[in-house]
Amino acid sequence: MVSAHHRYIMEGEAETDRLRLKTEQVLARRHLDWAGLAPGESFLDLGCGDGMLALLAARCCRPGRLTALDGHPGRIRSVLERAGAHGLVNVDGRVASIAGPGSSGLRDGSYDHAFTRFFLEYQPQPRAVVLEMVRVVRVGGRVTLIDLEGNGVWHHGMGERLKEGLAEVIGDLRGVGFDPHVGRSLMAIATEAGLVDVRHEIEPYHRIVGRPDERTAAAWRLKVENLRTNYLNVLYPAKRHLAWVFDEYMRFLLDGETMTWSLLHLVQGIRP
């Protein structure tokens, strides 16, 4: 049983905590550098999550305006509170669920730069999201898409029973918008959305060989628990017999003999 409305599959009381654990400042700064964010530019961070990257971007682009956009009101409140505490007066926030052109409620051509990271993998219609990003940037403005390929699905050393159970769970989650391989599609999505001068790079992301460090382990525990709760209680309550998959998957991730990995695709294009 799946709700007719799109639900973020990672949503939960601890989701903001998980995002803070997984978001590394050094990596976020490098991605902003790669995107070419400059002082004075207006910047839209779509799917801002815990807001750490948005606040870094606000410092880079000031006095340019930064808008943090997310579908969860609590995360927008958190971003605005933290911006105020750091004296960042160039930050505003908007609660919106992006479902195609016009869905954000923002004006056409109102930003120099629209940016999203780790967001499109959870969207049932990522192309519609990118079309909205293109709409809100000015002619000559940039759209940056950063997302994963192989999220949670590339492993070495996993037993056949867990492989089969995990494949069933991932298959169900695909039905509610999750695409663990969306990264490989970003170049095509950018081109189909009409962006030009598109550039594309690939870099390693997850790389866990043996037992992960405690910060990584804590982030994965929150991730798997959020997924377990949403999958069993909200999305697919008729599949409670698959609860064992989440327990075994977490044990696998923490095992000293495990290897798991993914890639990150970075794509940027210009609105003609």
N, C-alpha and C positions, 0 to 999 in steps of 0.2 A: 504494500500500500504506500503510495507516494502522493504527497500533497500536490495540488494543481499549481501551487505557487513555488517558484524556485527558492530553495533553501540552501544557504551556504553550509556545506557539509561539515565544516570545521567549527561551526558556531557552538558556543558553550560558555559557561560562567568563567572558565579559565582561559579562554582564547586570547585575550589581551596579554595575559602572563606568558602564554606560549610564544606569541609573536615577539615579545620583548626578549625572551630567551634565545630565539633563533636569529634575531636581527643583529648582525655584526656591523658596528660603526665603520670599520675599515673597509669592508666590502661595499657598504652603502655609499661611502664617500667616493670609492673608485668608480661605482656605477654612475654617480652624478658627474664625475669628471668625464667618463666615457660619453655621457649624454651631451656634454658641452655646456652645462648650465653656467650662465655668466651673470655678473651683477647687473641689476636693473631689469632683468627679464621677468615677465609674469609667467607663473608655473602652476600647473594643475597636477596634483598627485592623486591619481584615481585608484581607489582601493587602498587608502592610506594606512589601514591597520593600526598598529600601536602608535604611529606618528613619528617614530624616531627619524626615518628618512625625511619626512616632511619638514621637521625642525632643522635638520642639516641643510636641506634645500633652501629653507627660508633664510638661513644665515648667508648662504652663497648668493642668493638672488636679490637680497635687499639692496636698495629700497623697493625693488620689484615686488609685486603682490604674489603671495602663494595661497592657493586654495586647496585645502585637504578635503577629499570627498570619500565617503564610505557609506555603506548601507546601514551601519549600526550607530544609533545616536550616542551611545555611551562612548564609543571610540572617538567620535568627533568632539564630544565634551572634553575628553581627556587631552586631545591634541590642543584645544584652545586654552585649557587650563595650564598646560605645560608651556605653551608659547607665551602666555602672560607672565608666568613665573620667570621666564628667561628674557623678558623684555622685548620679545619679537612682536612688534606692532603691525607687521606686514602680513600676518596670517589670518585667513578667515576659513570657515568650514561650511560644508554642505552635506546634508543627509540625502542620499539618492540611491536608487537601484537602477543601474544602467541597462537598458533594454533596446537600444537603437537610437537613431538620430532624434534629438530633442528631449530625450529622457532625463538628462541631467538638469534641465531647466536653465542652463547657462546660455549666454548670448553667443551667436555665431562669431567666429573670429576674434574671440576676446582674450586669448592667451598666446604668448610666444612659444610655449612649450607644454605639451601634454605628455604625461609619464605614467607608466604602470609597471609594477613588478610583483610577481607571485600572485597575480589576480586572475588572469585570463584562464588559467588551468581549472578554475572553479566555475566558469561561466558557460551556460548551455549554448549561447550564441556569441562566441568571441569576436566574430566578424562584425556583428552589430555594435559591440562595445567600441571597436576600433573606428568604425564609421562615426560614432559620436565624438571620439577623440579628434578625428580629422576635422569635424564640423566646428569644434570650439577653438581650434588654433587659427591664427591669421594666415593669409597667403605668405608663404615663405617660412612659416612656423614649423617646428619639429615635433614629431610624435615618436616616443621611445617605448618599446615593448620589450620587457625582460621576463622570461619565464622558463620553466623546467621541461626537460625531456627525461623520462625515466623515473618520475617521482614515485618512490615507494615500491617500484616493481622490478628493479634490476638488483639481483642478489646472487651470491655464490655460496653454496653450502646448504641451501634450503632443501628439506626433505620433500618427497613427492606429495604427501598428504597435505602439507601446509601450502605447497605451490598450488594445488587444485583448489583448496579452500579460499586462498587469497585471490586467485583468479576469479572465482565466483563473486566475491565481495567487490572487487574492482570493477567487474562487469556491471554489477548493479549500480555502483556509484557513477559509472559512465552514463547511466540512464537518467541521472539527475544533474548532469552538467560537468562532472569531473573528467578531465582528460589528462592522464599522466604523461602524455607525449605531446602536449600542445606546443612545446618549444620548437619542434621541427616544422610546425605549420606557420610560425610567425612571419617568415619571409613572404610566403604566398599571401597571407592575410593582409600584410602591409601593401603589397602590390595591388591586390584586388580592391583595396580601399582607396586606390588612386594616388598613393604616395609615390614620390619620385626620388631619385638619388638614394635608393635604399642601401644601407650598409648592414652587414651581418657578421657577428663574431660568436664563437662558441668557447666556453670555458668549463672546467670541472666545477661541480658544486658539492653535493654529498660525496664524501669519501670516507667511509667507516671501515677500517680493517682491524678486526679484533674488537674488544670491548671499547665502546666510545667513552670519551671524557664525560664527567658528571654533568656539565652544562648541556652537552648534546643529548645525553641520556634523559635528562629532565624534560627537554623539549620534545623528544620522541614519546615519552610517557604521556605527556599532555595531549599530543597529537593523536596517539592511538586511543586514549580514553575518550576524547571528543568524538572521534569517528565511531567508536563502539557505541556510545550513548545515542548518537543520532541515527546510526544504522539500525540498531536493535529496537529503539523506543519510538522513533519518529518515522523513519523512511521505510523500513522493512520489518515491522514487528512480527510478521509471519515467519521470519527467518531467525528466530532466537536460537535455533539449533546450531547456528554458526558462531555463537559467542566464543567458542573455543579458538576460532581463527585469530581473534584479537589478542588473546592471552598467549598463544603460541608464537604469534608474530613478534610480540614484545620480547619474549624470551629469546627468540632468534636474534633480534637486533642487539641484545645485551650479551650475547654469547661471545666468548673469546675467539671462536673459530669463524666468525661471520665476516663476510665482505658485502657491503652495499654501496651503491654509487648512483649518481645522476649527472646530467649535463645542464648547463645554463646557456640559453640562446639570448643574445642581445641584438635587437633589430631597431634601426631608426630610419625614418624617412621624412621627406619634406612635403608640405602641402603645396601643390602647384598653383 
